[in-house]
Amino acid sequence: MSRKTISLIGVPTDIGAGHRGAAMGPEALRVANLAAKLERRGLKVIDRGNLHGPLNPWQPPEHGYRHLDEVVAWNTAVYTAVHQELQAGRLPIMLGGDHCLAIGSISAVARHCHDEGKQLRVLWLDAHTDFNTAQATPTGNIHGMPVACLCGIGPAELTGLSGHAPATTPDVFRYIGIRSVDEGEKRMVRSADLQVHDMRHIDEVGMKRVMEEALAGIEGNIHLHVSFDVDFLDPSIAPGVGTTVRGGPNYREAQLCMEMIADTGCMASLDIVELNPAFDKRNQTAKLAVDLVESLFGKSTLIR
């Protein structure tokens, strides 16, 4: 598949989050020169600007969900925009926004794979498993629920975005960097039999082995989607997120992760989410995220 044309889709909302500020994420990534740096890699970049949706009403949860109607509106817009870029043969990069938006982007990717006869593999780079439900969630924040919704556990308006419910099945996901899972969520993750490479596993066997396991079986007919939550990274190097959890991958581990994904040549869509400039220092987290995304597109120390 040609990766020559990249589409940037800004989604400026923190509608699914527990802190305000992720709505400023797309602009911070632009300020950190994401487009220019990808163009230097020989890619053509089209910035589609920002999608529009309802303001964040900042209300308490109803029936276990905060802002469900607004989350549906934003994810519907994301689904349409991402699907359009995939159909046109471009590689969409969703600039979030919070991680609830992956319901829209991955539903679009799943629909595209279904139509094109491709197999989907999703790498979920995150401190959290995001497999909460209305019953298990301590907060009602939907950014803690996207994987569950994509696997068919959640409100019908979100599980059926792609026209197929569920959009995906648990076996397509590979979690990397997990180190914070709510109590009720742990049982859900166990019963869904999700493949989780948590920080203990990374500590024990190293990032290289973890990535080999997560990327096993990747070949030409696989569409690899990377959902990169910036809180995947250790907060000492990436303070600009609302939900920091100590003990994440360091700079070199994160670089190796991205470089090994790039080596597959199969990445065909990307989310960058949960960047929160309100918690950042001089845009350093956005700059780091852009640096790592360059590696996803083949930047390496030497010509390999």
SETORFI-846114 format. One record per residue (C-alpha): residue number from 0; x negated, y, z negated. Coordinates in steps of 0.2 Angstrom, whole numbers. Each point is the difference from the previous one (the first is absolute). Example, Ala and Ser with C-alpha at 12.3 -4.5 7.8 and 13.67 -1.06 7.14 Angstrom:
<recs>
<rec><num>0</num><u>-62</u><v>-22</v><w>-39</w></rec>
<rec><num>1</num><u>-6</u><v>17</v><w>3</w></rec>
</recs>
This chain:
<recs>
<rec><num>0</num><u>0</u><v>0</v><w>0</w></rec>
<rec><num>1</num><u>-6</u><v>18</v><w>4</w></rec>
<rec><num>2</num><u>-3</u><v>10</v><w>-15</w></rec>
<rec><num>3</num><u>-4</u><v>16</v><w>10</w></rec>
<rec><num>4</num><u>15</u><v>11</v><w>-5</w></rec>
<rec><num>5</num><u>4</u><v>3</v><w>-18</w></rec>
<rec><num>6</num><u>16</u><v>9</v><w>-6</w></rec>
<rec><num>7</num><u>0</u><v>9</v><w>-16</w></rec>
<rec><num>8</num><u>17</u><v>1</v><w>-8</w></rec>
<rec><num>9</num><u>1</u><v>12</v><w>-16</w></rec>
<rec><num>10</num><u>13</u><v>-5</v><w>-13</w></rec>
<rec><num>11</num><u>0</u><v>14</v><w>-13</w></rec>
<rec><num>12</num><u>10</u><v>-7</v><w>-14</w></rec>
<rec><num>13</num><u>-2</u><v>-7</v><w>-18</w></rec>
<rec><num>14</num><u>18</u><v>-6</v><w>0</w></rec>
<rec><num>15</num><u>-5</u><v>-18</v><w>-6</w></rec>
<rec><num>16</num><u>-13</u><v>6</v><w>-13</w></rec>
<rec><num>17</num><u>0</u><v>3</v><w>-19</w></rec>
<rec><num>18</num><u>-11</u><v>16</v><w>3</w></rec>
<rec><num>19</num><u>2</u><v>15</v><w>11</w></rec>
<rec><num>20</num><u>-14</u><v>4</v><w>13</w></rec>
<rec><num>21</num><u>-2</u><v>-15</v><w>12</w></rec>
<rec><num>22</num><u>11</u><v>11</v><w>12</w></rec>
<rec><num>23</num><u>-16</u><v>10</v><w>3</w></rec>
<rec><num>24</num><u>-10</u><v>-15</v><w>5</w></rec>
<rec><num>25</num><u>2</u><v>2</v><w>19</w></rec>
<rec><num>26</num><u>-7</u><v>17</v><w>0</w></rec>
<rec><num>27</num><u>-15</u><v>-5</v><w>-12</w></rec>
<rec><num>28</num><u>-5</u><v>-13</v><w>13</w></rec>
<rec><num>29</num><u>1</u><v>12</v><w>14</w></rec>
<rec><num>30</num><u>-10</u><v>13</v><w>-10</w></rec>
<rec><num>31</num><u>-13</u><v>-14</v><w>-2</w></rec>
<rec><num>32</num><u>-1</u><v>-1</v><w>19</w></rec>
<rec><num>33</num><u>7</u><v>-17</v><w>3</w></rec>
<rec><num>34</num><u>5</u><v>3</v><w>18</w></rec>
<rec><num>35</num><u>-17</u><v>8</v><w>5</w></rec>
<rec><num>36</num><u>-10</u><v>-14</v><w>-9</w></rec>
<rec><num>37</num><u>10</u><v>-14</v><w>9</w></rec>
<rec><num>38</num><u>-2</u><v>9</v><w>17</w></rec>
<rec><num>39</num><u>-19</u><v>-1</v><w>-3</w></rec>
<rec><num>40</num><u>2</u><v>-18</v><w>-1</w></rec>
<rec><num>41</num><u>6</u><v>0</v><w>19</w></rec>
<rec><num>42</num><u>18</u><v>-1</v><w>-4</w></rec>
<rec><num>43</num><u>14</u><v>11</v><w>7</w></rec>
<rec><num>44</num><u>10</u><v>8</v><w>-14</w></rec>
<rec><num>45</num><u>17</u><v>7</v><w>1</w></rec>
<rec><num>46</num><u>7</u><v>9</v><w>-16</w></rec>
<rec><num>47</num><u>19</u><v>-2</v><w>1</w></rec>
<rec><num>48</num><u>2</u><v>13</v><w>-15</w></rec>
<rec><num>49</num><u>11</u><v>-4</v><w>-14</w></rec>
<rec><num>50</num><u>16</u><v>-9</v><w>-1</w></rec>
<rec><num>51</num><u>15</u><v>9</v><w>-9</w></rec>
<rec><num>52</num><u>11</u><v>-7</v><w>-14</w></rec>
<rec><num>53</num><u>10</u><v>5</v><w>-16</w></rec>
<rec><num>54</num><u>-9</u><v>9</v><w>-14</w></rec>
<rec><num>55</num><u>-4</u><v>-9</v><w>-16</w></rec>
<rec><num>56</num><u>14</u><v>3</v><w>-12</w></rec>
<rec><num>57</num><u>-10</u><v>-7</v><w>-15</w></rec>
<rec><num>58</num><u>15</u><v>-9</v><w>-8</w></rec>
<rec><num>59</num><u>0</u><v>-15</v><w>-12</w></rec>
<rec><num>60</num><u>3</u><v>-18</v><w>7</w></rec>
<rec><num>61</num><u>18</u><v>-5</v><w>5</w></rec>
<rec><num>62</num><u>3</u><v>-19</v><w>0</w></rec>
<rec><num>63</num><u>-19</u><v>-3</v><w>-2</w></rec>
<rec><num>64</num><u>-6</u><v>11</v><w>15</w></rec>
<rec><num>65</num><u>-5</u><v>18</v><w>0</w></rec>
<rec><num>66</num><u>5</u><v>10</v><w>16</w></rec>
<rec><num>67</num><u>6</u><v>-15</v><w>10</w></rec>
<rec><num>68</num><u>9</u><v>11</v><w>13</w></rec>
<rec><num>69</num><u>-15</u><v>11</v><w>3</w></rec>
<rec><num>70</num><u>-12</u><v>-15</v><w>0</w></rec>
<rec><num>71</num><u>11</u><v>-8</v><w>14</w></rec>
<rec><num>72</num><u>0</u><v>16</v><w>10</w></rec>
<rec><num>73</num><u>-19</u><v>2</v><w>-1</w></rec>
<rec><num>74</num><u>-3</u><v>-18</v><w>4</w></rec>
<rec><num>75</num><u>12</u><v>0</v><w>15</w></rec>
<rec><num>76</num><u>-9</u><v>15</v><w>7</w></rec>
<rec><num>77</num><u>-17</u><v>-9</v><w>-3</w></rec>
<rec><num>78</num><u>7</u><v>-16</v><w>8</w></rec>
<rec><num>79</num><u>6</u><v>9</v><w>16</w></rec>
<rec><num>80</num><u>-17</u><v>10</v><w>2</w></rec>
<rec><num>81</num><u>-11</u><v>-15</v><w>-3</w></rec>
<rec><num>82</num><u>10</u><v>-12</v><w>11</w></rec>
<rec><num>83</num><u>0</u><v>13</v><w>14</w></rec>
<rec><num>84</num><u>-20</u><v>2</v><w>0</w></rec>
<rec><num>85</num><u>-2</u><v>-19</v><w>-1</w></rec>
<rec><num>86</num><u>12</u><v>-2</v><w>15</w></rec>
<rec><num>87</num><u>-11</u><v>12</v><w>10</w></rec>
<rec><num>88</num><u>-15</u><v>-10</v><w>-4</w></rec>
<rec><num>89</num><u>-8</u><v>12</v><w>-12</w></rec>
<rec><num>90</num><u>-7</u><v>-3</v><w>-17</w></rec>
<rec><num>91</num><u>10</u><v>9</v><w>-14</w></rec>
<rec><num>92</num><u>-7</u><v>7</v><w>-15</w></rec>
<rec><num>93</num><u>12</u><v>5</v><w>-13</w></rec>
<rec><num>94</num><u>-6</u><v>14</v><w>-11</w></rec>
<rec><num>95</num><u>10</u><v>-1</v><w>-16</w></rec>
<rec><num>96</num><u>8</u><v>4</v><w>-11</w></rec>
<rec><num>97</num><u>3</u><v>-13</v><w>-13</w></rec>
<rec><num>98</num><u>0</u><v>-19</v><w>2</w></rec>
<rec><num>99</num><u>18</u><v>-2</v><w>2</w></rec>
<rec><num>100</num><u>-2</u><v>5</v><w>18</w></rec>
<rec><num>101</num><u>-8</u><v>-16</v><w>4</w></rec>
<rec><num>102</num><u>17</u><v>-8</v><w>1</w></rec>
<rec><num>103</num><u>3</u><v>11</v><w>15</w></rec>
<rec><num>104</num><u>-17</u><v>-2</v><w>8</w></rec>
<rec><num>105</num><u>-1</u><v>-19</v><w>-2</w></rec>
<rec><num>106</num><u>18</u><v>-3</v><w>5</w></rec>
<rec><num>107</num><u>-4</u><v>8</v><w>16</w></rec>
<rec><num>108</num><u>-16</u><v>-10</v><w>2</w></rec>
<rec><num>109</num><u>9</u><v>-16</v><w>-4</w></rec>
<rec><num>110</num><u>13</u><v>4</v><w>13</w></rec>
<rec><num>111</num><u>-13</u><v>3</v><w>13</w></rec>
<rec><num>112</num><u>-9</u><v>-16</v><w>-4</w></rec>
<rec><num>113</num><u>17</u><v>-9</v><w>1</w></rec>
<rec><num>114</num><u>3</u><v>8</v><w>17</w></rec>
<rec><num>115</num><u>-18</u><v>-3</v><w>7</w></rec>
<rec><num>116</num><u>-2</u><v>-18</v><w>-7</w></rec>
<rec><num>117</num><u>-14</u><v>5</v><w>-11</w></rec>
<rec><num>118</num><u>-4</u><v>-6</v><w>-18</w></rec>
<rec><num>119</num><u>-1</u><v>13</v><w>-14</w></rec>
<rec><num>120</num><u>-13</u><v>1</v><w>-13</w></rec>
<rec><num>121</num><u>1</u><v>14</v><w>-13</w></rec>
<rec><num>122</num><u>-15</u><v>5</v><w>-11</w></rec>
<rec><num>123</num><u>7</u><v>9</v><w>-15</w></rec>
<rec><num>124</num><u>-14</u><v>9</v><w>-8</w></rec>
<rec><num>125</num><u>6</u><v>6</v><w>-17</w></rec>
<rec><num>126</num><u>-2</u><v>0</v><w>-19</w></rec>
<rec><num>127</num><u>19</u><v>-6</v><w>-1</w></rec>
<rec><num>128</num><u>10</u><v>-14</v><w>8</w></rec>
<rec><num>129</num><u>15</u><v>11</v><w>4</w></rec>
<rec><num>130</num><u>12</u><v>-15</v><w>-2</w></rec>
<rec><num>131</num><u>12</u><v>8</v><w>-12</w></rec>
<rec><num>132</num><u>19</u><v>-1</v><w>0</w></rec>
<rec><num>133</num><u>14</u><v>10</v><w>-7</w></rec>
<rec><num>134</num><u>1</u><v>-13</v><w>-14</w></rec>
<rec><num>135</num><u>-19</u><v>-1</v><w>-4</w></rec>
<rec><num>136</num><u>-5</u><v>18</v><w>3</w></rec>
<rec><num>137</num><u>-5</u><v>11</v><w>-16</w></rec>
<rec><num>138</num><u>3</u><v>16</v><w>10</w></rec>
<rec><num>139</num><u>11</u><v>-2</v><w>15</w></rec>
<rec><num>140</num><u>-14</u><v>7</v><w>11</w></rec>
<rec><num>141</num><u>2</u><v>-8</v><w>17</w></rec>
<rec><num>142</num><u>-19</u><v>2</v><w>4</w></rec>
<rec><num>143</num><u>-1</u><v>-15</v><w>-11</w></rec>
<rec><num>144</num><u>12</u><v>-10</v><w>10</w></rec>
<rec><num>145</num><u>-6</u><v>0</v><w>19</w></rec>
<rec><num>146</num><u>-6</u><v>-18</v><w>1</w></rec>
<rec><num>147</num><u>15</u><v>-7</v><w>-8</w></rec>
<rec><num>148</num><u>11</u><v>10</v><w>11</w></rec>
<rec><num>149</num><u>-10</u><v>-6</v><w>16</w></rec>
<rec><num>150</num><u>3</u><v>-18</v><w>-7</w></rec>
<rec><num>151</num><u>18</u><v>2</v><w>-1</w></rec>
<rec><num>152</num><u>2</u><v>4</v><w>-19</w></rec>
<rec><num>153</num><u>8</u><v>17</v><w>-2</w></rec>
<rec><num>154</num><u>14</u><v>11</v><w>7</w></rec>
<rec><num>155</num><u>7</u><v>-5</v><w>17</w></rec>
<rec><num>156</num><u>-3</u><v>18</v><w>7</w></rec>
<rec><num>157</num><u>-19</u><v>-4</v><w>-3</w></rec>
<rec><num>158</num><u>-1</u><v>-18</v><w>3</w></rec>
<rec><num>159</num><u>9</u><v>1</v><w>17</w></rec>
<rec><num>160</num><u>-9</u><v>15</v><w>8</w></rec>
<rec><num>161</num><u>-8</u><v>-10</v><w>14</w></rec>
<rec><num>162</num><u>17</u><v>-9</v><w>5</w></rec>
<rec><num>163</num><u>-7</u><v>-16</v><w>-8</w></rec>
<rec><num>164</num><u>1</u><v>-3</v><w>-18</w></rec>
<rec><num>165</num><u>-12</u><v>-4</v><w>-7</w></rec>
<rec><num>166</num><u>-12</u><v>10</v><w>10</w></rec>
<rec><num>167</num><u>-14</u><v>-12</v><w>-5</w></rec>
<rec><num>168</num><u>-4</u><v>-15</v><w>-11</w></rec>
<rec><num>169</num><u>-12</u><v>0</v><w>-15</w></rec>
<rec><num>170</num><u>-13</u><v>-11</v><w>10</w></rec>
<rec><num>171</num><u>-5</u><v>15</v><w>11</w></rec>
<rec><num>172</num><u>-6</u><v>10</v><w>-14</w></rec>
<rec><num>173</num><u>-18</u><v>0</v><w>-7</w></rec>
<rec><num>174</num><u>-2</u><v>11</v><w>-16</w></rec>
<rec><num>175</num><u>-17</u><v>7</v><w>-3</w></rec>
<rec><num>176</num><u>-6</u><v>10</v><w>-16</w></rec>
<rec><num>177</num><u>15</u><v>-4</v><w>-11</w></rec>
<rec><num>178</num><u>-2</u><v>4</v><w>-19</w></rec>
<rec><num>179</num><u>16</u><v>7</v><w>-6</w></rec>
<rec><num>180</num><u>16</u><v>-10</v><w>1</w></rec>
<rec><num>181</num><u>16</u><v>3</v><w>-11</w></rec>
<rec><num>182</num><u>6</u><v>-15</v><w>-11</w></rec>
<rec><num>183</num><u>16</u><v>-4</v><w>10</w></rec>
<rec><num>184</num><u>-9</u><v>2</v><w>16</w></rec>
<rec><num>185</num><u>-13</u><v>-13</v><w>-4</w></rec>
<rec><num>186</num><u>13</u><v>-14</v><w>0</w></rec>
<rec><num>187</num><u>7</u><v>6</v><w>17</w></rec>
<rec><num>188</num><u>-18</u><v>0</v><w>7</w></rec>
<rec><num>189</num><u>-3</u><v>-17</v><w>-6</w></rec>
<rec><num>190</num><u>17</u><v>-7</v><w>6</w></rec>
<rec><num>191</num><u>-2</u><v>8</v><w>17</w></rec>
<rec><num>192</num><u>-17</u><v>-9</v><w>2</w></rec>
<rec><num>193</num><u>-9</u><v>16</v><w>6</w></rec>
<rec><num>194</num><u>-18</u><v>-1</v><w>4</w></rec>
<rec><num>195</num><u>-8</u><v>12</v><w>-13</w></rec>
<rec><num>196</num><u>-19</u><v>4</v><w>0</w></rec>
<rec><num>197</num><u>0</u><v>10</v><w>-17</w></rec>
<rec><num>198</num><u>-15</u><v>9</v><w>-7</w></rec>
<rec><num>199</num><u>-5</u><v>-15</v><w>-11</w></rec>
<rec><num>200</num><u>-2</u><v>-11</v><w>16</w></rec>
<rec><num>201</num><u>-10</u><v>14</v><w>8</w></rec>
<rec><num>202</num><u>-11</u><v>1</v><w>-15</w></rec>
<rec><num>203</num><u>-2</u><v>-19</v><w>0</w></rec>
<rec><num>204</num><u>-4</u><v>-3</v><w>18</w></rec>
<rec><num>205</num><u>-4</u><v>17</v><w>8</w></rec>
<rec><num>206</num><u>9</u><v>11</v><w>13</w></rec>
<rec><num>207</num><u>-8</u><v>-10</v><w>14</w></rec>
<rec><num>208</num><u>8</u><v>-17</v><w>-4</w></rec>
<rec><num>209</num><u>16</u><v>9</v><w>-5</w></rec>
<rec><num>210</num><u>1</u><v>8</v><w>18</w></rec>
<rec><num>211</num><u>-5</u><v>-16</v><w>8</w></rec>
<rec><num>212</num><u>15</u><v>-9</v><w>-9</w></rec>
<rec><num>213</num><u>12</u><v>14</v><w>4</w></rec>
<rec><num>214</num><u>-5</u><v>1</v><w>18</w></rec>
<rec><num>215</num><u>0</u><v>-19</v><w>3</w></rec>
<rec><num>216</num><u>8</u><v>-5</v><w>16</w></rec>
<rec><num>217</num><u>1</u><v>17</v><w>8</w></rec>
<rec><num>218</num><u>-1</u><v>-1</v><w>19</w></rec>
<rec><num>219</num><u>6</u><v>8</v><w>16</w></rec>
<rec><num>220</num><u>19</u><v>-3</v><w>-3</w></rec>
<rec><num>221</num><u>0</u><v>8</v><w>-17</w></rec>
<rec><num>222</num><u>6</u><v>18</v><w>-3</w></rec>
<rec><num>223</num><u>-10</u><v>5</v><w>-16</w></rec>
<rec><num>224</num><u>8</u><v>14</v><w>-9</w></rec>
<rec><num>225</num><u>-10</u><v>9</v><w>-14</w></rec>
<rec><num>226</num><u>10</u><v>8</v><w>-14</w></rec>
<rec><num>227</num><u>-13</u><v>11</v><w>-9</w></rec>
<rec><num>228</num><u>6</u><v>7</v><w>-17</w></rec>
<rec><num>229</num><u>-14</u><v>12</v><w>-5</w></rec>
<rec><num>230</num><u>2</u><v>-6</v><w>-19</w></rec>
<rec><num>231</num><u>-8</u><v>-16</v><w>7</w></rec>
<rec><num>232</num><u>-16</u><v>9</v><w>-3</w></rec>
<rec><num>233</num><u>-8</u><v>2</v><w>-17</w></rec>
<rec><num>234</num><u>6</u><v>17</v><w>-8</w></rec>
<rec><num>235</num><u>-18</u><v>5</v><w>-3</w></rec>
<rec><num>236</num><u>-2</u><v>2</v><w>19</w></rec>
<rec><num>237</num><u>18</u><v>4</v><w>4</w></rec>
<rec><num>238</num><u>9</u><v>10</v><w>-13</w></rec>
<rec><num>239</num><u>13</u><v>7</v><w>12</w></rec>
<rec><num>240</num><u>14</u><v>-12</v><w>-3</w></rec>
<rec><num>241</num><u>15</u><v>0</v><w>-12</w></rec>
<rec><num>242</num><u>-2</u><v>-17</v><w>-7</w></rec>
<rec><num>243</num><u>-19</u><v>-3</v><w>-4</w></rec>
<rec><num>244</num><u>-5</u><v>-17</v><w>-7</w></rec>
<rec><num>245</num><u>-18</u><v>-2</v><w>-6</w></rec>
<rec><num>246</num><u>-11</u><v>-14</v><w>7</w></rec>
<rec><num>247</num><u>3</u><v>1</v><w>19</w></rec>
<rec><num>248</num><u>-12</u><v>-3</v><w>14</w></rec>
<rec><num>249</num><u>-15</u><v>11</v><w>1</w></rec>
<rec><num>250</num><u>-6</u><v>10</v><w>15</w></rec>
<rec><num>251</num><u>-10</u><v>-14</v><w>7</w></rec>
<rec><num>252</num><u>13</u><v>-14</v><w>-3</w></rec>
<rec><num>253</num><u>13</u><v>11</v><w>9</w></rec>
<rec><num>254</num><u>-11</u><v>3</v><w>15</w></rec>
<rec><num>255</num><u>-4</u><v>-18</v><w>2</w></rec>
<rec><num>256</num><u>19</u><v>-4</v><w>-1</w></rec>
<rec><num>257</num><u>3</u><v>13</v><w>14</w></rec>
<rec><num>258</num><u>-15</u><v>-6</v><w>11</w></rec>
<rec><num>259</num><u>6</u><v>-18</v><w>-1</w></rec>
<rec><num>260</num><u>17</u><v>5</v><w>5</w></rec>
<rec><num>261</num><u>-7</u><v>10</v><w>15</w></rec>
<rec><num>262</num><u>-10</u><v>-15</v><w>5</w></rec>
<rec><num>263</num><u>15</u><v>-10</v><w>4</w></rec>
<rec><num>264</num><u>5</u><v>12</v><w>13</w></rec>
<rec><num>265</num><u>19</u><v>-4</v><w>-4</w></rec>
<rec><num>266</num><u>5</u><v>15</v><w>-10</w></rec>
<rec><num>267</num><u>15</u><v>8</v><w>9</w></rec>
<rec><num>268</num><u>9</u><v>11</v><w>-12</w></rec>
<rec><num>269</num><u>-5</u><v>9</v><w>-17</w></rec>
<rec><num>270</num><u>8</u><v>8</v><w>-15</w></rec>
<rec><num>271</num><u>-10</u><v>13</v><w>-10</w></rec>
<rec><num>272</num><u>11</u><v>3</v><w>-16</w></rec>
<rec><num>273</num><u>1</u><v>7</v><w>-17</w></rec>
<rec><num>274</num><u>-14</u><v>13</v><w>2</w></rec>
<rec><num>275</num><u>5</u><v>14</v><w>-12</w></rec>
<rec><num>276</num><u>-10</u><v>16</v><w>2</w></rec>
<rec><num>277</num><u>8</u><v>7</v><w>-16</w></rec>
<rec><num>278</num><u>-11</u><v>-12</v><w>-10</w></rec>
<rec><num>279</num><u>-15</u><v>1</v><w>12</w></rec>
<rec><num>280</num><u>-16</u><v>10</v><w>-2</w></rec>
<rec><num>281</num><u>-5</u><v>11</v><w>15</w></rec>
<rec><num>282</num><u>9</u><v>-13</v><w>12</w></rec>
<rec><num>283</num><u>-14</u><v>-13</v><w>-4</w></rec>
<rec><num>284</num><u>13</u><v>-14</v><w>0</w></rec>
<rec><num>285</num><u>6</u><v>5</v><w>17</w></rec>
<rec><num>286</num><u>-17</u><v>1</v><w>7</w></rec>
<rec><num>287</num><u>-4</u><v>-17</v><w>-7</w></rec>
<rec><num>288</num><u>16</u><v>-8</v><w>8</w></rec>
<rec><num>289</num><u>-5</u><v>8</v><w>17</w></rec>
<rec><num>290</num><u>-18</u><v>-7</v><w>-2</w></rec>
<rec><num>291</num><u>7</u><v>-18</v><w>-4</w></rec>
<rec><num>292</num><u>13</u><v>2</v><w>15</w></rec>
<rec><num>293</num><u>-15</u><v>4</v><w>11</w></rec>
<rec><num>294</num><u>-7</u><v>-17</v><w>-5</w></rec>
<rec><num>295</num><u>16</u><v>-9</v><w>4</w></rec>
<rec><num>296</num><u>-2</u><v>7</v><w>18</w></rec>
<rec><num>297</num><u>-18</u><v>-7</v><w>1</w></rec>
<rec><num>298</num><u>-12</u><v>13</v><w>-8</w></rec>
<rec><num>299</num><u>-15</u><v>-10</v><w>-7</w></rec>
<rec><num>300</num><u>-17</u><v>4</v><w>-5</w></rec>
<rec><num>301</num><u>-8</u><v>-8</v><w>15</w></rec>
<rec><num>302</num><u>6</u><v>-6</v><w>17</w></rec>
<rec><num>303</num><u>6</u><v>-17</v><w>-4</w></rec>
</recs>
